[in-house]
Amino acid sequence: MGPSAEAVAAGTNPHIIGDIKELLPLLASIYQRGRLVPFVGAGMSFPSLPLLDKFLVNLEQDAEAARKEHGWPSETAGNGPPEVRAQRAETIIRNLRGEPCFIAAVRGALLPGRQRAAVPEQTEALAELRWPLIVSTNYDDLLYGRLREKATNGLKPVLM
């Protein structure tokens, strides 16, 4: 039987480590055994690349431009959950401009100025270590690229 709701709310749950100094030796031990797996998302690339909402706004602007180029009526962007907004923008760009333009639109939505993104501190720190596995829901490849650059000898990371 787990801890009571009162214990969790009061912060007295013995299964929750509240002080990072207590957690670090445990994490180091798990890492050394090869059993620690980071699970990362778009926050790993922020502030160098936009978070999901700004990325979607940028992609929707490109979709709106494609609609206008083809004489399609304007559509209100920003309506619906993120996955619906992304799919709508993707469908418009891919169908009106083609696959290569869609790939370019995604790059443009991530990097509006088309410049190379700086690698954020948290991404750099994670790439300093050798990981057997990293699980990511990220929509960019900053971490993957940095891991490839760091793997000068030995196994290169594999993207699946």
Chimera marker file (.cmm) of the C-alpha trace (Angstrom):
<marker_set name="trace">
<marker id="1" x="0.000" y="0.000" z="0.000" r="1" g="1" b="0" radius="0.5"/>
<marker id="2" x="1.368" y="3.427" z="-0.978" r="1" g="1" b="0" radius="0.5"/>
<marker id="3" x="1.655" y="6.572" z="1.084" r="1" g="1" b="0" radius="0.5"/>
<marker id="4" x="-1.474" y="8.432" z="2.073" r="1" g="1" b="0" radius="0.5"/>
<marker id="5" x="-2.686" y="11.461" z="0.136" r="1" g="1" b="0" radius="0.5"/>
<marker id="6" x="-2.011" y="13.544" z="3.259" r="1" g="1" b="0" radius="0.5"/>
<marker id="7" x="1.625" y="12.417" z="3.344" r="1" g="1" b="0" radius="0.5"/>
<marker id="8" x="2.085" y="13.299" z="-0.320" r="1" g="1" b="0" radius="0.5"/>
<marker id="9" x="0.413" y="16.703" z="0.124" r="1" g="1" b="0" radius="0.5"/>
<marker id="10" x="2.472" y="17.442" z="3.252" r="1" g="1" b="0" radius="0.5"/>
<marker id="11" x="5.696" y="16.484" z="1.506" r="1" g="1" b="0" radius="0.5"/>
<marker id="12" x="6.410" y="13.689" z="3.983" r="1" g="1" b="0" radius="0.5"/>
<marker id="13" x="6.219" y="10.862" z="1.454" r="1" g="1" b="0" radius="0.5"/>
<marker id="14" x="9.300" y="8.682" z="2.084" r="1" g="1" b="0" radius="0.5"/>
<marker id="15" x="9.411" y="7.798" z="-1.635" r="1" g="1" b="0" radius="0.5"/>
<marker id="16" x="9.881" y="11.402" z="-2.770" r="1" g="1" b="0" radius="0.5"/>
<marker id="17" x="13.330" y="12.956" z="-2.486" r="1" g="1" b="0" radius="0.5"/>
<marker id="18" x="12.908" y="16.682" z="-2.050" r="1" g="1" b="0" radius="0.5"/>
<marker id="19" x="16.569" y="17.717" z="-1.833" r="1" g="1" b="0" radius="0.5"/>
<marker id="20" x="18.619" y="17.405" z="-5.052" r="1" g="1" b="0" radius="0.5"/>
<marker id="21" x="21.757" y="16.721" z="-2.960" r="1" g="1" b="0" radius="0.5"/>
<marker id="22" x="20.129" y="13.514" z="-1.725" r="1" g="1" b="0" radius="0.5"/>
<marker id="23" x="19.144" y="12.518" z="-5.260" r="1" g="1" b="0" radius="0.5"/>
<marker id="24" x="22.502" y="12.983" z="-7.030" r="1" g="1" b="0" radius="0.5"/>
<marker id="25" x="24.310" y="9.920" z="-5.559" r="1" g="1" b="0" radius="0.5"/>
<marker id="26" x="21.344" y="7.732" z="-6.486" r="1" g="1" b="0" radius="0.5"/>
<marker id="27" x="21.259" y="9.095" z="-10.041" r="1" g="1" b="0" radius="0.5"/>
<marker id="28" x="25.042" y="8.683" z="-10.385" r="1" g="1" b="0" radius="0.5"/>
<marker id="29" x="24.802" y="5.058" z="-9.265" r="1" g="1" b="0" radius="0.5"/>
<marker id="30" x="21.985" y="4.306" z="-11.704" r="1" g="1" b="0" radius="0.5"/>
<marker id="31" x="23.892" y="6.075" z="-14.515" r="1" g="1" b="0" radius="0.5"/>
<marker id="32" x="27.075" y="4.076" z="-13.828" r="1" g="1" b="0" radius="0.5"/>
<marker id="33" x="25.090" y="0.845" z="-14.168" r="1" g="1" b="0" radius="0.5"/>
<marker id="34" x="23.766" y="2.021" z="-17.549" r="1" g="1" b="0" radius="0.5"/>
<marker id="35" x="20.166" y="2.102" z="-16.350" r="1" g="1" b="0" radius="0.5"/>
<marker id="36" x="19.432" y="5.839" z="-16.370" r="1" g="1" b="0" radius="0.5"/>
<marker id="37" x="17.462" y="7.026" z="-19.405" r="1" g="1" b="0" radius="0.5"/>
<marker id="38" x="16.768" y="10.726" z="-19.973" r="1" g="1" b="0" radius="0.5"/>
<marker id="39" x="13.318" y="11.541" z="-21.331" r="1" g="1" b="0" radius="0.5"/>
<marker id="40" x="13.459" y="14.944" z="-23.012" r="1" g="1" b="0" radius="0.5"/>
<marker id="41" x="11.174" y="17.243" z="-24.960" r="1" g="1" b="0" radius="0.5"/>
<marker id="42" x="11.248" y="20.629" z="-26.655" r="1" g="1" b="0" radius="0.5"/>
<marker id="43" x="12.452" y="22.351" z="-23.496" r="1" g="1" b="0" radius="0.5"/>
<marker id="44" x="15.912" y="20.877" z="-24.193" r="1" g="1" b="0" radius="0.5"/>
<marker id="45" x="16.321" y="23.263" z="-27.125" r="1" g="1" b="0" radius="0.5"/>
<marker id="46" x="14.786" y="26.357" z="-25.532" r="1" g="1" b="0" radius="0.5"/>
<marker id="47" x="15.641" y="29.270" z="-25.724" r="1" g="1" b="0" radius="0.5"/>
<marker id="48" x="17.644" y="28.601" z="-28.905" r="1" g="1" b="0" radius="0.5"/>
<marker id="49" x="14.584" y="27.185" z="-30.661" r="1" g="1" b="0" radius="0.5"/>
<marker id="50" x="10.927" y="28.020" z="-30.033" r="1" g="1" b="0" radius="0.5"/>
<marker id="51" x="8.662" y="25.976" z="-27.826" r="1" g="1" b="0" radius="0.5"/>
<marker id="52" x="5.680" y="24.224" z="-29.407" r="1" g="1" b="0" radius="0.5"/>
<marker id="53" x="3.211" y="27.128" z="-29.416" r="1" g="1" b="0" radius="0.5"/>
<marker id="54" x="5.572" y="29.571" z="-31.159" r="1" g="1" b="0" radius="0.5"/>
<marker id="55" x="6.676" y="26.833" z="-33.566" r="1" g="1" b="0" radius="0.5"/>
<marker id="56" x="3.017" y="26.207" z="-34.481" r="1" g="1" b="0" radius="0.5"/>
<marker id="57" x="2.330" y="29.928" z="-34.950" r="1" g="1" b="0" radius="0.5"/>
<marker id="58" x="5.313" y="30.135" z="-37.326" r="1" g="1" b="0" radius="0.5"/>
<marker id="59" x="4.174" y="27.044" z="-39.254" r="1" g="1" b="0" radius="0.5"/>
<marker id="60" x="0.609" y="28.340" z="-39.443" r="1" g="1" b="0" radius="0.5"/>
<marker id="61" x="1.870" y="31.640" z="-40.886" r="1" g="1" b="0" radius="0.5"/>
<marker id="62" x="3.610" y="29.706" z="-43.652" r="1" g="1" b="0" radius="0.5"/>
<marker id="63" x="0.414" y="27.714" z="-44.294" r="1" g="1" b="0" radius="0.5"/>
<marker id="64" x="-1.583" y="30.953" z="-44.483" r="1" g="1" b="0" radius="0.5"/>
<marker id="65" x="0.888" y="32.354" z="-47.034" r="1" g="1" b="0" radius="0.5"/>
<marker id="66" x="0.475" y="29.165" z="-49.107" r="1" g="1" b="0" radius="0.5"/>
<marker id="67" x="-3.317" y="29.539" z="-48.973" r="1" g="1" b="0" radius="0.5"/>
<marker id="68" x="-3.110" y="33.139" z="-50.211" r="1" g="1" b="0" radius="0.5"/>
<marker id="69" x="-0.700" y="32.195" z="-53.036" r="1" g="1" b="0" radius="0.5"/>
<marker id="70" x="-3.272" y="29.702" z="-54.338" r="1" g="1" b="0" radius="0.5"/>
<marker id="71" x="-6.281" y="31.939" z="-53.844" r="1" g="1" b="0" radius="0.5"/>
<marker id="72" x="-7.711" y="29.920" z="-51.001" r="1" g="1" b="0" radius="0.5"/>
<marker id="73" x="-9.779" y="31.779" z="-48.392" r="1" g="1" b="0" radius="0.5"/>
<marker id="74" x="-8.076" y="32.703" z="-45.150" r="1" g="1" b="0" radius="0.5"/>
<marker id="75" x="-8.492" y="30.373" z="-42.200" r="1" g="1" b="0" radius="0.5"/>
<marker id="76" x="-8.308" y="31.244" z="-38.531" r="1" g="1" b="0" radius="0.5"/>
<marker id="77" x="-5.060" y="29.779" z="-37.238" r="1" g="1" b="0" radius="0.5"/>
<marker id="78" x="-4.556" y="28.868" z="-33.624" r="1" g="1" b="0" radius="0.5"/>
<marker id="79" x="-7.848" y="27.015" z="-33.226" r="1" g="1" b="0" radius="0.5"/>
<marker id="80" x="-7.797" y="23.555" z="-31.719" r="1" g="1" b="0" radius="0.5"/>
<marker id="81" x="-5.305" y="21.419" z="-29.858" r="1" g="1" b="0" radius="0.5"/>
<marker id="82" x="-1.640" y="21.531" z="-30.936" r="1" g="1" b="0" radius="0.5"/>
<marker id="83" x="-1.721" y="18.233" z="-32.826" r="1" g="1" b="0" radius="0.5"/>
<marker id="84" x="-4.710" y="19.393" z="-34.894" r="1" g="1" b="0" radius="0.5"/>
<marker id="85" x="-3.075" y="22.753" z="-35.620" r="1" g="1" b="0" radius="0.5"/>
<marker id="86" x="0.162" y="21.050" z="-36.695" r="1" g="1" b="0" radius="0.5"/>
<marker id="87" x="-1.624" y="18.547" z="-38.915" r="1" g="1" b="0" radius="0.5"/>
<marker id="88" x="-3.745" y="21.287" z="-40.532" r="1" g="1" b="0" radius="0.5"/>
<marker id="89" x="-0.680" y="23.436" z="-41.325" r="1" g="1" b="0" radius="0.5"/>
<marker id="90" x="1.270" y="20.391" z="-42.551" r="1" g="1" b="0" radius="0.5"/>
<marker id="91" x="-1.553" y="19.295" z="-44.860" r="1" g="1" b="0" radius="0.5"/>
<marker id="92" x="-1.940" y="22.758" z="-46.389" r="1" g="1" b="0" radius="0.5"/>
<marker id="93" x="1.786" y="23.283" z="-46.995" r="1" g="1" b="0" radius="0.5"/>
<marker id="94" x="2.451" y="19.746" z="-48.255" r="1" g="1" b="0" radius="0.5"/>
<marker id="95" x="-0.572" y="19.697" z="-50.580" r="1" g="1" b="0" radius="0.5"/>
<marker id="96" x="-0.088" y="23.181" z="-52.014" r="1" g="1" b="0" radius="0.5"/>
<marker id="97" x="3.704" y="23.368" z="-52.185" r="1" g="1" b="0" radius="0.5"/>
<marker id="98" x="5.005" y="19.790" z="-51.977" r="1" g="1" b="0" radius="0.5"/>
<marker id="99" x="7.253" y="17.793" z="-49.676" r="1" g="1" b="0" radius="0.5"/>
<marker id="100" x="10.505" y="19.804" z="-50.108" r="1" g="1" b="0" radius="0.5"/>
<marker id="101" x="8.670" y="23.037" z="-49.284" r="1" g="1" b="0" radius="0.5"/>
<marker id="102" x="7.099" y="21.426" z="-46.231" r="1" g="1" b="0" radius="0.5"/>
<marker id="103" x="10.536" y="20.405" z="-44.915" r="1" g="1" b="0" radius="0.5"/>
<marker id="104" x="11.766" y="23.953" z="-45.549" r="1" g="1" b="0" radius="0.5"/>
<marker id="105" x="8.688" y="25.337" z="-43.756" r="1" g="1" b="0" radius="0.5"/>
<marker id="106" x="9.429" y="23.219" z="-40.674" r="1" g="1" b="0" radius="0.5"/>
<marker id="107" x="13.030" y="24.465" z="-40.666" r="1" g="1" b="0" radius="0.5"/>
<marker id="108" x="11.774" y="28.019" z="-41.058" r="1" g="1" b="0" radius="0.5"/>
<marker id="109" x="9.281" y="27.592" z="-38.213" r="1" g="1" b="0" radius="0.5"/>
<marker id="110" x="12.091" y="26.383" z="-35.966" r="1" g="1" b="0" radius="0.5"/>
<marker id="111" x="14.611" y="28.991" z="-37.140" r="1" g="1" b="0" radius="0.5"/>
<marker id="112" x="12.720" y="32.027" z="-38.476" r="1" g="1" b="0" radius="0.5"/>
<marker id="113" x="15.979" y="33.827" z="-39.312" r="1" g="1" b="0" radius="0.5"/>
<marker id="114" x="17.357" y="30.651" z="-40.976" r="1" g="1" b="0" radius="0.5"/>
<marker id="115" x="20.503" y="31.000" z="-38.851" r="1" g="1" b="0" radius="0.5"/>
<marker id="116" x="22.116" y="28.054" z="-37.068" r="1" g="1" b="0" radius="0.5"/>
<marker id="117" x="20.791" y="27.656" z="-33.532" r="1" g="1" b="0" radius="0.5"/>
<marker id="118" x="23.172" y="27.870" z="-30.610" r="1" g="1" b="0" radius="0.5"/>
<marker id="119" x="23.262" y="24.737" z="-28.485" r="1" g="1" b="0" radius="0.5"/>
<marker id="120" x="21.637" y="25.570" z="-25.120" r="1" g="1" b="0" radius="0.5"/>
<marker id="121" x="23.457" y="24.869" z="-21.867" r="1" g="1" b="0" radius="0.5"/>
<marker id="122" x="21.151" y="22.002" z="-20.846" r="1" g="1" b="0" radius="0.5"/>
<marker id="123" x="21.564" y="20.294" z="-24.219" r="1" g="1" b="0" radius="0.5"/>
<marker id="124" x="25.334" y="20.688" z="-24.065" r="1" g="1" b="0" radius="0.5"/>
<marker id="125" x="25.417" y="19.240" z="-20.539" r="1" g="1" b="0" radius="0.5"/>
<marker id="126" x="23.361" y="16.181" z="-21.530" r="1" g="1" b="0" radius="0.5"/>
<marker id="127" x="25.551" y="15.612" z="-24.603" r="1" g="1" b="0" radius="0.5"/>
<marker id="128" x="28.678" y="15.545" z="-22.421" r="1" g="1" b="0" radius="0.5"/>
<marker id="129" x="27.668" y="12.150" z="-21.047" r="1" g="1" b="0" radius="0.5"/>
<marker id="130" x="27.495" y="8.829" z="-22.853" r="1" g="1" b="0" radius="0.5"/>
<marker id="131" x="23.955" y="7.444" z="-22.802" r="1" g="1" b="0" radius="0.5"/>
<marker id="132" x="22.810" y="3.966" z="-23.829" r="1" g="1" b="0" radius="0.5"/>
<marker id="133" x="19.409" y="5.431" z="-24.679" r="1" g="1" b="0" radius="0.5"/>
<marker id="134" x="17.718" y="8.833" z="-24.752" r="1" g="1" b="0" radius="0.5"/>
<marker id="135" x="13.967" y="9.032" z="-25.291" r="1" g="1" b="0" radius="0.5"/>
<marker id="136" x="12.848" y="12.282" z="-26.893" r="1" g="1" b="0" radius="0.5"/>
<marker id="137" x="9.588" y="13.822" z="-28.019" r="1" g="1" b="0" radius="0.5"/>
<marker id="138" x="11.523" y="16.773" z="-29.397" r="1" g="1" b="0" radius="0.5"/>
<marker id="139" x="10.790" y="18.026" z="-32.914" r="1" g="1" b="0" radius="0.5"/>
<marker id="140" x="14.320" y="19.259" z="-33.625" r="1" g="1" b="0" radius="0.5"/>
<marker id="141" x="17.710" y="17.569" z="-33.830" r="1" g="1" b="0" radius="0.5"/>
<marker id="142" x="19.943" y="19.830" z="-31.697" r="1" g="1" b="0" radius="0.5"/>
<marker id="143" x="20.631" y="17.139" z="-29.088" r="1" g="1" b="0" radius="0.5"/>
<marker id="144" x="21.112" y="14.431" z="-31.712" r="1" g="1" b="0" radius="0.5"/>
<marker id="145" x="23.490" y="16.644" z="-33.690" r="1" g="1" b="0" radius="0.5"/>
<marker id="146" x="25.506" y="17.502" z="-30.605" r="1" g="1" b="0" radius="0.5"/>
<marker id="147" x="25.742" y="13.830" z="-29.610" r="1" g="1" b="0" radius="0.5"/>
<marker id="148" x="27.018" y="12.974" z="-33.114" r="1" g="1" b="0" radius="0.5"/>
<marker id="149" x="29.648" y="15.715" z="-32.894" r="1" g="1" b="0" radius="0.5"/>
<marker id="150" x="30.797" y="14.471" z="-29.476" r="1" g="1" b="0" radius="0.5"/>
<marker id="151" x="31.096" y="10.832" z="-30.626" r="1" g="1" b="0" radius="0.5"/>
<marker id="152" x="34.526" y="11.250" z="-32.196" r="1" g="1" b="0" radius="0.5"/>
<marker id="153" x="35.462" y="7.625" z="-31.619" r="1" g="1" b="0" radius="0.5"/>
<marker id="154" x="33.327" y="4.638" z="-30.863" r="1" g="1" b="0" radius="0.5"/>
<marker id="155" x="29.663" y="4.238" z="-31.610" r="1" g="1" b="0" radius="0.5"/>
<marker id="156" x="27.712" y="7.087" z="-33.148" r="1" g="1" b="0" radius="0.5"/>
<marker id="157" x="24.203" y="7.695" z="-31.837" r="1" g="1" b="0" radius="0.5"/>
<marker id="158" x="21.383" y="6.102" z="-33.790" r="1" g="1" b="0" radius="0.5"/>
<marker id="159" x="18.145" y="7.929" z="-34.502" r="1" g="1" b="0" radius="0.5"/>
<marker id="160" x="15.088" y="5.652" z="-34.495" r="1" g="1" b="0" radius="0.5"/>
<link id1="1" id2="2" r="1" g="1" b="0" radius="0.2"/>
<link id1="2" id2="3" r="1" g="1" b="0" radius="0.2"/>
<link id1="3" id2="4" r="1" g="1" b="0" radius="0.2"/>
<link id1="4" id2="5" r="1" g="1" b="0" radius="0.2"/>
<link id1="5" id2="6" r="1" g="1" b="0" radius="0.2"/>
<link id1="6" id2="7" r="1" g="1" b="0" radius="0.2"/>
<link id1="7" id2="8" r="1" g="1" b="0" radius="0.2"/>
<link id1="8" id2="9" r="1" g="1" b="0" radius="0.2"/>
<link id1="9" id2="10" r="1" g="1" b="0" radius="0.2"/>
<link id1="10" id2="11" r="1" g="1" b="0" radius="0.2"/>
<link id1="11" id2="12" r="1" g="1" b="0" radius="0.2"/>
<link id1="12" id2="13" r="1" g="1" b="0" radius="0.2"/>
<link id1="13" id2="14" r="1" g="1" b="0" radius="0.2"/>
<link id1="14" id2="15" r="1" g="1" b="0" radius="0.2"/>
<link id1="15" id2="16" r="1" g="1" b="0" radius="0.2"/>
<link id1="16" id2="17" r="1" g="1" b="0" radius="0.2"/>
<link id1="17" id2="18" r="1" g="1" b="0" radius="0.2"/>
<link id1="18" id2="19" r="1" g="1" b="0" radius="0.2"/>
<link id1="19" id2="20" r="1" g="1" b="0" radius="0.2"/>
<link id1="20" id2="21" r="1" g="1" b="0" radius="0.2"/>
<link id1="21" id2="22" r="1" g="1" b="0" radius="0.2"/>
<link id1="22" id2="23" r="1" g="1" b="0" radius="0.2"/>
<link id1="23" id2="24" r="1" g="1" b="0" radius="0.2"/>
<link id1="24" id2="25" r="1" g="1" b="0" radius="0.2"/>
<link id1="25" id2="26" r="1" g="1" b="0" radius="0.2"/>
<link id1="26" id2="27" r="1" g="1" b="0" radius="0.2"/>
<link id1="27" id2="28" r="1" g="1" b="0" radius="0.2"/>
<link id1="28" id2="29" r="1" g="1" b="0" radius="0.2"/>
<link id1="29" id2="30" r="1" g="1" b="0" radius="0.2"/>
<link id1="30" id2="31" r="1" g="1" b="0" radius="0.2"/>
<link id1="31" id2="32" r="1" g="1" b="0" radius="0.2"/>
<link id1="32" id2="33" r="1" g="1" b="0" radius="0.2"/>
<link id1="33" id2="34" r="1" g="1" b="0" radius="0.2"/>
<link id1="34" id2="35" r="1" g="1" b="0" radius="0.2"/>
<link id1="35" id2="36" r="1" g="1" b="0" radius="0.2"/>
<link id1="36" id2="37" r="1" g="1" b="0" radius="0.2"/>
<link id1="37" id2="38" r="1" g="1" b="0" radius="0.2"/>
<link id1="38" id2="39" r="1" g="1" b="0" radius="0.2"/>
<link id1="39" id2="40" r="1" g="1" b="0" radius="0.2"/>
<link id1="40" id2="41" r="1" g="1" b="0" radius="0.2"/>
<link id1="41" id2="42" r="1" g="1" b="0" radius="0.2"/>
<link id1="42" id2="43" r="1" g="1" b="0" radius="0.2"/>
<link id1="43" id2="44" r="1" g="1" b="0" radius="0.2"/>
<link id1="44" id2="45" r="1" g="1" b="0" radius="0.2"/>
<link id1="45" id2="46" r="1" g="1" b="0" radius="0.2"/>
<link id1="46" id2="47" r="1" g="1" b="0" radius="0.2"/>
<link id1="47" id2="48" r="1" g="1" b="0" radius="0.2"/>
<link id1="48" id2="49" r="1" g="1" b="0" radius="0.2"/>
<link id1="49" id2="50" r="1" g="1" b="0" radius="0.2"/>
<link id1="50" id2="51" r="1" g="1" b="0" radius="0.2"/>
<link id1="51" id2="52" r="1" g="1" b="0" radius="0.2"/>
<link id1="52" id2="53" r="1" g="1" b="0" radius="0.2"/>
<link id1="53" id2="54" r="1" g="1" b="0" radius="0.2"/>
<link id1="54" id2="55" r="1" g="1" b="0" radius="0.2"/>
<link id1="55" id2="56" r="1" g="1" b="0" radius="0.2"/>
<link id1="56" id2="57" r="1" g="1" b="0" radius="0.2"/>
<link id1="57" id2="58" r="1" g="1" b="0" radius="0.2"/>
<link id1="58" id2="59" r="1" g="1" b="0" radius="0.2"/>
<link id1="59" id2="60" r="1" g="1" b="0" radius="0.2"/>
<link id1="60" id2="61" r="1" g="1" b="0" radius="0.2"/>
<link id1="61" id2="62" r="1" g="1" b="0" radius="0.2"/>
<link id1="62" id2="63" r="1" g="1" b="0" radius="0.2"/>
<link id1="63" id2="64" r="1" g="1" b="0" radius="0.2"/>
<link id1="64" id2="65" r="1" g="1" b="0" radius="0.2"/>
<link id1="65" id2="66" r="1" g="1" b="0" radius="0.2"/>
<link id1="66" id2="67" r="1" g="1" b="0" radius="0.2"/>
<link id1="67" id2="68" r="1" g="1" b="0" radius="0.2"/>
<link id1="68" id2="69" r="1" g="1" b="0" radius="0.2"/>
<link id1="69" id2="70" r="1" g="1" b="0" radius="0.2"/>
<link id1="70" id2="71" r="1" g="1" b="0" radius="0.2"/>
<link id1="71" id2="72" r="1" g="1" b="0" radius="0.2"/>
<link id1="72" id2="73" r="1" g="1" b="0" radius="0.2"/>
<link id1="73" id2="74" r="1" g="1" b="0" radius="0.2"/>
<link id1="74" id2="75" r="1" g="1" b="0" radius="0.2"/>
<link id1="75" id2="76" r="1" g="1" b="0" radius="0.2"/>
<link id1="76" id2="77" r="1" g="1" b="0" radius="0.2"/>
<link id1="77" id2="78" r="1" g="1" b="0" radius="0.2"/>
<link id1="78" id2="79" r="1" g="1" b="0" radius="0.2"/>
<link id1="79" id2="80" r="1" g="1" b="0" radius="0.2"/>
<link id1="80" id2="81" r="1" g="1" b="0" radius="0.2"/>
<link id1="81" id2="82" r="1" g="1" b="0" radius="0.2"/>
<link id1="82" id2="83" r="1" g="1" b="0" radius="0.2"/>
<link id1="83" id2="84" r="1" g="1" b="0" radius="0.2"/>
<link id1="84" id2="85" r="1" g="1" b="0" radius="0.2"/>
<link id1="85" id2="86" r="1" g="1" b="0" radius="0.2"/>
<link id1="86" id2="87" r="1" g="1" b="0" radius="0.2"/>
<link id1="87" id2="88" r="1" g="1" b="0" radius="0.2"/>
<link id1="88" id2="89" r="1" g="1" b="0" radius="0.2"/>
<link id1="89" id2="90" r="1" g="1" b="0" radius="0.2"/>
<link id1="90" id2="91" r="1" g="1" b="0" radius="0.2"/>
<link id1="91" id2="92" r="1" g="1" b="0" radius="0.2"/>
<link id1="92" id2="93" r="1" g="1" b="0" radius="0.2"/>
<link id1="93" id2="94" r="1" g="1" b="0" radius="0.2"/>
<link id1="94" id2="95" r="1" g="1" b="0" radius="0.2"/>
<link id1="95" id2="96" r="1" g="1" b="0" radius="0.2"/>
<link id1="96" id2="97" r="1" g="1" b="0" radius="0.2"/>
<link id1="97" id2="98" r="1" g="1" b="0" radius="0.2"/>
<link id1="98" id2="99" r="1" g="1" b="0" radius="0.2"/>
<link id1="99" id2="100" r="1" g="1" b="0" radius="0.2"/>
<link id1="100" id2="101" r="1" g="1" b="0" radius="0.2"/>
<link id1="101" id2="102" r="1" g="1" b="0" radius="0.2"/>
<link id1="102" id2="103" r="1" g="1" b="0" radius="0.2"/>
<link id1="103" id2="104" r="1" g="1" b="0" radius="0.2"/>
<link id1="104" id2="105" r="1" g="1" b="0" radius="0.2"/>
<link id1="105" id2="106" r="1" g="1" b="0" radius="0.2"/>
<link id1="106" id2="107" r="1" g="1" b="0" radius="0.2"/>
<link id1="107" id2="108" r="1" g="1" b="0" radius="0.2"/>
<link id1="108" id2="109" r="1" g="1" b="0" radius="0.2"/>
<link id1="109" id2="110" r="1" g="1" b="0" radius="0.2"/>
<link id1="110" id2="111" r="1" g="1" b="0" radius="0.2"/>
<link id1="111" id2="112" r="1" g="1" b="0" radius="0.2"/>
<link id1="112" id2="113" r="1" g="1" b="0" radius="0.2"/>
<link id1="113" id2="114" r="1" g="1" b="0" radius="0.2"/>
<link id1="114" id2="115" r="1" g="1" b="0" radius="0.2"/>
<link id1="115" id2="116" r="1" g="1" b="0" radius="0.2"/>
<link id1="116" id2="117" r="1" g="1" b="0" radius="0.2"/>
<link id1="117" id2="118" r="1" g="1" b="0" radius="0.2"/>
<link id1="118" id2="119" r="1" g="1" b="0" radius="0.2"/>
<link id1="119" id2="120" r="1" g="1" b="0" radius="0.2"/>
<link id1="120" id2="121" r="1" g="1" b="0" radius="0.2"/>
<link id1="121" id2="122" r="1" g="1" b="0" radius="0.2"/>
<link id1="122" id2="123" r="1" g="1" b="0" radius="0.2"/>
<link id1="123" id2="124" r="1" g="1" b="0" radius="0.2"/>
<link id1="124" id2="125" r="1" g="1" b="0" radius="0.2"/>
<link id1="125" id2="126" r="1" g="1" b="0" radius="0.2"/>
<link id1="126" id2="127" r="1" g="1" b="0" radius="0.2"/>
<link id1="127" id2="128" r="1" g="1" b="0" radius="0.2"/>
<link id1="128" id2="129" r="1" g="1" b="0" radius="0.2"/>
<link id1="129" id2="130" r="1" g="1" b="0" radius="0.2"/>
<link id1="130" id2="131" r="1" g="1" b="0" radius="0.2"/>
<link id1="131" id2="132" r="1" g="1" b="0" radius="0.2"/>
<link id1="132" id2="133" r="1" g="1" b="0" radius="0.2"/>
<link id1="133" id2="134" r="1" g="1" b="0" radius="0.2"/>
<link id1="134" id2="135" r="1" g="1" b="0" radius="0.2"/>
<link id1="135" id2="136" r="1" g="1" b="0" radius="0.2"/>
<link id1="136" id2="137" r="1" g="1" b="0" radius="0.2"/>
<link id1="137" id2="138" r="1" g="1" b="0" radius="0.2"/>
<link id1="138" id2="139" r="1" g="1" b="0" radius="0.2"/>
<link id1="139" id2="140" r="1" g="1" b="0" radius="0.2"/>
<link id1="140" id2="141" r="1" g="1" b="0" radius="0.2"/>
<link id1="141" id2="142" r="1" g="1" b="0" radius="0.2"/>
<link id1="142" id2="143" r="1" g="1" b="0" radius="0.2"/>
<link id1="143" id2="144" r="1" g="1" b="0" radius="0.2"/>
<link id1="144" id2="145" r="1" g="1" b="0" radius="0.2"/>
<link id1="145" id2="146" r="1" g="1" b="0" radius="0.2"/>
<link id1="146" id2="147" r="1" g="1" b="0" radius="0.2"/>
<link id1="147" id2="148" r="1" g="1" b="0" radius="0.2"/>
<link id1="148" id2="149" r="1" g="1" b="0" radius="0.2"/>
<link id1="149" id2="150" r="1" g="1" b="0" radius="0.2"/>
<link id1="150" id2="151" r="1" g="1" b="0" radius="0.2"/>
<link id1="151" id2="152" r="1" g="1" b="0" radius="0.2"/>
<link id1="152" id2="153" r="1" g="1" b="0" radius="0.2"/>
<link id1="153" id2="154" r="1" g="1" b="0" radius="0.2"/>
<link id1="154" id2="155" r="1" g="1" b="0" radius="0.2"/>
<link id1="155" id2="156" r="1" g="1" b="0" radius="0.2"/>
<link id1="156" id2="157" r="1" g="1" b="0" radius="0.2"/>
<link id1="157" id2="158" r="1" g="1" b="0" radius="0.2"/>
<link id1="158" id2="159" r="1" g="1" b="0" radius="0.2"/>
<link id1="159" id2="160" r="1" g="1" b="0" radius="0.2"/>
</marker_set>
